[in-house]
Amino acid sequence: MEREQPFFVGLIESYFIALGVLLGGALIGGLAAFLTGKPPLTEIARLGAMIRIWAIIAAIGGTFDTVYSFERGILESETKDLFKHSLLILSAFGGAKTGAVLLHWLTQEHISP
């Protein structure tokens, strides 16, 4: 049985999970590029742009729970859950954006918004 965590803790976790997935995936992918003879900084920037949406999905814990909460919020007028999940998604977007900015500073390559 899973215990419900406080909402603020969920916001912080969502932010840092998205940040960690984006940075970790891009940097480890850059190491793989280095080992295979590709330009690592270019690959880091490319991978950062590619895995951004996956970092957000990983941070919110998959899409089905969130979609179900949105459905319940709209159809059953449970606006509290709708608002909470909107904030969790925004927190994940913030973590992914922070990771993209850090990768841009690191590589000085252009990352698509």
N, C-alpha and C positions, 0 to 999 in steps of 0.2 A: 504494500500500500504506500503510495507516494504522498509525502506530506506537502502541503501548500506552503510555499515560501512567501515572505513579505514582498510586496510589489516593488519597492525601491531596490531591493536586492536583485530582482528580476531585470530591472532596467540596467543596472550596472553590469550584470552578467551578460546581458544581450549585447551591450556595447563592446565589452572586451572580448567576447567570443567572436564577433564579426571582425574586430581588429586583429585578433590572433590568427584566425583562419586566413585572412587576406595576407598579412605579413608573413606568416609561416609558410603558406603555400607558395608565395612568390619567391621568398628567399631560398627555400629548399629547391624550388624549380631552377633558380639561378645557379645554385651549386651543381645541379644536374647538367645545366647548359655548359658550365665551365668544364665539367668532366668529359663532355662530348665534343668540345671544341667550338661551341657556339658563343657569341658575345653575351656574357652573363647579364650585364646591365640592361641591354635591350630586351633580353628574355624576361628579366624581372619585371620590367615595365609592361611587356605584352601579357605575361601571366597575371599580373595585378589587375589589368583591365578585363581579362577573361573570367577570373574567378570571383569577381566582385559580387555578383548576384548569388553565387553559392555560399559566400560568407554570410550574406543576409539570411538566406534560407536556413543555414546551420544555426545561426544565432537565435532565430525564432522557434527552433525545434521542429522544423518541417512545416509543410503548408496546410495539412489537413486540419490540425487543431485550430489554426488561425482562421481558416475559411469557415469552419464550423462555428467559431465564436462570432465572426462577422454575420453569418446567417442568423444565429440566435439573437444577436443584437438588433438586427434589422427587423426580422419577422416577429420576434417575441418582445420587442421594445425593451431589451436589456441594454440600455445605453452605457451602463457602467462597464460591462465587459467589452463593449465596442471601443470605448475610450481607452481602456487599459491596453488592449491589443494594438490599438493605433499607436500608443506611446511606445510599446515594445518594438514595433516595427520601425518607428522613427529613431529609436535608440540604436537598433541594428544598422540602419542607414547611416547614422552618425559614426559608428565604429568603422564601417566600410569606407566612408569618405575620409576619415582620419587616416586609415591605412593607405588609401590612395594618395593622399597628400604627402605622407611620409615616404612612400615609394617614389613619388615625383621628386622630392628633395634629395633622396638618395641617388637616384639614377640620372636626374636632369633630362629625362625623356618625357615626351608628351603622353599623358594618359587621358583617354577619352572620358568625358563626364558621364 
